[in-house]
Amino acid sequence: PFFNAHTSLLNAVDAADHLGCNTVSARKLPGIGVNVVLIGEAGAGKSTLVRVMTGDESIFTSSTYAGTRTDSRYTSPCKISWIDTPGFKLPISPEDASHSQ
């Protein structure tokens, strides 16, 4: 289903000649695969997104505890690889940033 939608979108882009986009490389994705790396703040929902997209209920998710401690790769049914990474915490204010040094 994903790659059917992908192809439909590329066909629409090709039909819109005024965009001037080249879709040749994008059309090769189903044959070579797609890797999606999720990077973001801790607790942002990266692991939850991977769990939903892959259907893998064994992926630990939590809104209160850091769950992902190392990079992990999961594959969805349509052969997209999802790489879940540990989150990071950004300073909320300049004062917080100066206290963390």
MIROTI-446450 format. One line per field, with one value per atom (N, C-alpha, C): residue number from 1; residue in one letter; atom name; z, x, y. Coordinates in steps of 0.02 Angstrom, whole numbers. Atoms other than C-alpha are relative to their C-alpha. Example, Ala and Ser with C-alpha at 12.3 -4.5 7.8 and 13.67 -1.06 7.14 Angstrom:
num: (1:1:1:2:2:2) $
residu: (A:A:A:S:S:S) $
atome: (N:CA:C:N:CA:C) $
Z: (0:390:0:-3:357:37) $
X: (45:615:45:-42:684:-39) $
Y: (-59:-225:60:-59:-53:55) $
//
This chain:
num: (1:1:1:2:2:2:3:3:3:4:4:4:5:5:5:6:6:6:7:7:7:8:8:8:9:9:9:10:10:10:11:11:11:12:12:12:13:13:13:14:14:14:15:15:15:16:16:16:17:17:17:18:18:18:19:19:19:20:20:20:21:21:21:22:22:22:23:23:23:24:24:24:25:25:25:26:26:26:27:27:27:28:28:28:29:29:29:30:30:30:31:31:31:32:32:32:33:33:33:34:34:34:35:35:35:36:36:36:37:37:37:38:38:38:39:39:39:40:40:40:41:41:41:42:42:42:43:43:43:44:44:44:45:45:45:46:46:46:47:47:47:48:48:48:49:49:49:50:50:50:51:51:51:52:52:52:53:53:53:54:54:54:55:55:55:56:56:56:57:57:57:58:58:58:59:59:59:60:60:60:61:61:61:62:62:62:63:63:63:64:64:64:65:65:65:66:66:66:67:67:67:68:68:68:69:69:69:70:70:70:71:71:71:72:72:72:73:73:73:74:74:74:75:75:75:76:76:76:77:77:77:78:78:78:79:79:79:80:80:80:81:81:81:82:82:82:83:83:83:84:84:84:85:85:85:86:86:86:87:87:87:88:88:88:89:89:89:90:90:90:91:91:91:92:92:92:93:93:93:94:94:94:95:95:95:96:96:96:97:97:97:98:98:98:99:99:99:100:100:100:101:101:101) $
residu: (P:P:P:F:F:F:F:F:F:N:N:N:A:A:A:H:H:H:T:T:T:S:S:S:L:L:L:L:L:L:N:N:N:A:A:A:V:V:V:D:D:D:A:A:A:A:A:A:D:D:D:H:H:H:L:L:L:G:G:G:C:C:C:N:N:N:T:T:T:V:V:V:S:S:S:A:A:A:R:R:R:K:K:K:L:L:L:P:P:P:G:G:G:I:I:I:G:G:G:V:V:V:N:N:N:V:V:V:V:V:V:L:L:L:I:I:I:G:G:G:E:E:E:A:A:A:G:G:G:A:A:A:G:G:G:K:K:K:S:S:S:T:T:T:L:L:L:V:V:V:R:R:R:V:V:V:M:M:M:T:T:T:G:G:G:D:D:D:E:E:E:S:S:S:I:I:I:F:F:F:T:T:T:S:S:S:S:S:S:T:T:T:Y:Y:Y:A:A:A:G:G:G:T:T:T:R:R:R:T:T:T:D:D:D:S:S:S:R:R:R:Y:Y:Y:T:T:T:S:S:S:P:P:P:C:C:C:K:K:K:I:I:I:S:S:S:W:W:W:I:I:I:D:D:D:T:T:T:P:P:P:G:G:G:F:F:F:K:K:K:L:L:L:P:P:P:I:I:I:S:S:S:P:P:P:E:E:E:D:D:D:A:A:A:S:S:S:H:H:H:S:S:S:Q:Q:Q) $
atome: (N:CA:C:N:CA:C:N:CA:C:N:CA:C:N:CA:C:N:CA:C:N:CA:C:N:CA:C:N:CA:C:N:CA:C:N:CA:C:N:CA:C:N:CA:C:N:CA:C:N:CA:C:N:CA:C:N:CA:C:N:CA:C:N:CA:C:N:CA:C:N:CA:C:N:CA:C:N:CA:C:N:CA:C:N:CA:C:N:CA:C:N:CA:C:N:CA:C:N:CA:C:N:CA:C:N:CA:C:N:CA:C:N:CA:C:N:CA:C:N:CA:C:N:CA:C:N:CA:C:N:CA:C:N:CA:C:N:CA:C:N:CA:C:N:CA:C:N:CA:C:N:CA:C:N:CA:C:N:CA:C:N:CA:C:N:CA:C:N:CA:C:N:CA:C:N:CA:C:N:CA:C:N:CA:C:N:CA:C:N:CA:C:N:CA:C:N:CA:C:N:CA:C:N:CA:C:N:CA:C:N:CA:C:N:CA:C:N:CA:C:N:CA:C:N:CA:C:N:CA:C:N:CA:C:N:CA:C:N:CA:C:N:CA:C:N:CA:C:N:CA:C:N:CA:C:N:CA:C:N:CA:C:N:CA:C:N:CA:C:N:CA:C:N:CA:C:N:CA:C:N:CA:C:N:CA:C:N:CA:C:N:CA:C:N:CA:C:N:CA:C:N:CA:C:N:CA:C:N:CA:C:N:CA:C:N:CA:C:N:CA:C:N:CA:C:N:CA:C:N:CA:C:N:CA:C:N:CA:C:N:CA:C:N:CA:C:N:CA:C:N:CA:C) $
Z: (0:0:0:-2:41:-68:64:-123:-56:49:-221:6:-11:-143:-22:20:-174:-76:73:-360:-24:19:-372:9:-13:-295:-53:51:-415:-68:63:-562:-2:-4:-504:-8:7:-489:-72:70:-664:-44:40:-731:8:-12:-657:-29:35:-786:26:-23:-712:62:-59:-556:-18:21:-652:44:-45:-533:-38:29:-582:50:-46:-506:-13:18:-579:62:-60:-416:49:-47:-310:-21:25:-420:14:-15:-376:72:-71:-190:15:-17:-190:-12:15:-265:46:-42:-153:74:-70:8:25:-31:120:73:-70:286:28:-34:405:69:-65:552:40:-43:694:53:-47:794:32:-34:925:75:-73:1105:32:-39:1236:14:-14:1257:-56:55:1087:-36:32:1028:-57:54:913:2:-6:979:-12:11:977:-75:72:793:-32:27:754:16:-21:851:-43:41:753:-72:70:584:-15:12:606:26:-30:708:52:-48:827:71:-68:998:53:-50:1083:10:-7:1059:62:-63:1230:-13:4:1239:69:-64:1388:-6:-1:1414:61:-62:1582:8:-6:1563:-67:61:1436:-20:20:1337:-46:49:1193:24:-25:1251:-55:57:1087:-64:65:903:-13:16:849:-67:66:676:0:7:640:-72:69:474:-2:7:428:-54:50:321:-72:69:166:-11:7:192:11:-20:260:65:-62:390:42:-48:543:49:-48:648:57:-60:822:40:-36:916:69:-66:1098:-7:1:1131:36:-34:1192:31:-34:1304:-18:16:1241:59:-53:1365:-17:11:1387:-2:-3:1424:3:-7:1420:71:-69:1609:12:-7:1602:-35:37:1472:40:-38:1583:62:-59:1733:-18:19:1633:-18:18:1598:60) $
X: (40:0:42:-41:138:30:-32:229:-50:52:66:-15:12:33:61:-62:215:1:2:197:-53:53:33:21:-25:113:52:-51:261:-32:36:141:-31:30:52:53:-55:218:23:-20:267:-52:53:98:0:-3:127:66:-62:257:31:-26:273:44:-41:356:73:-68:509:38:-32:545:20:-22:644:-16:22:565:35:-33:685:29:-31:782:-53:53:624:-36:34:549:41:-43:696:-7:4:654:-31:28:540:49:-48:682:60:-60:822:-15:20:725:4:2:697:20:-19:781:-24:23:700:33:-33:805:-39:38:707:46:-42:800:-43:38:723:8:-3:698:-27:26:670:-74:72:486:-41:36:439:-47:44:357:33:-35:490:-14:13:470:-73:72:281:-15:9:288:24:-27:398:-46:46:281:-62:61:130:16:-16:217:20:-22:288:-50:46:149:33:-38:281:-18:24:196:54:-52:358:45:-41:436:-23:16:445:-13:16:361:-21:18:339:1:0:293:37:-32:381:72:-66:537:36:-40:678:-1:6:648:56:-50:771:69:-67:951:53:-47:1035:-41:33:995:-28:31:874:-35:31:813:-60:61:638:-24:24:555:-75:72:376:-19:21:272:15:-15:306:74:-73:494:35:-34:532:36:-39:672:-6:6:642:57:-55:794:-19:20:742:63:-60:873:-18:14:889:-14:16:815:52:-44:906:-43:37:854:31:-24:871:-12:12:893:-62:61:729:15:-16:809:76:-73:983:24:-20:986:10:-7:957:63:-59:1095:63:-60:1220:8:-5:1178:24:-19:1213:74:-72:1395:43) $
Y: (-61:0:64:-60:124:16:-13:103:13:-18:109:75:-71:280:40:-31:325:9:-3:285:49:-47:380:72:-67:533:20:-16:524:11:-10:507:70:-67:665:54:-49:757:4:1:702:36:-31:760:76:-72:933:26:-19:985:64:-64:1158:-6:9:1086:-13:12:1031:-49:49:886:-62:63:732:-55:53:577:-67:63:447:-34:31:418:-23:18:418:-64:61:281:-63:58:166:-23:17:166:-68:66:13:-57:52:-90:0:-4:-28:8:-7:2:71:-65:149:-7:-3:189:66:-60:312:1:-8:374:51:-45:450:30:-36:582:54:-53:695:-3:-4:740:-62:56:608:11:-4:571:31:-32:644:-48:48:482:-38:35:410:-76:73:231:-16:11:248:0:-2:297:-65:63:146:-58:54:32:-1:-5:95:-19:12:90:-71:69:-85:-51:47:-163:-44:41:-231:22:-16:-231:-10:12:-285:62:-61:-112:37:-34:-29:74:-71:140:24:-29:255:76:-73:436:27:-23:441:-26:29:332:-1:6:335:-74:69:178:-23:19:177:20:-14:163:-9:10:108:4:0:125:-69:64:-11:5:1:-59:-48:39:-122:7:-3:-162:-6:2:-125:-51:49:-245:20:-22:-137:9:2:-159:67:-61:14:-15:9:7:63:-55:117:-7:1:161:46:-37:214:16:-21:314:26:-29:368:75:-71:538:41:-47:690:54:-53:834:67:-67:1011:46:-49:1153:42:-39:1246:74:-71:1414:8:-12:1493:-13:13:1480:-75:73:1292:-24:20:1277:15:-18:1367:-44:44:1253:-70:69:1095:-6:3:1142:-11) $
//
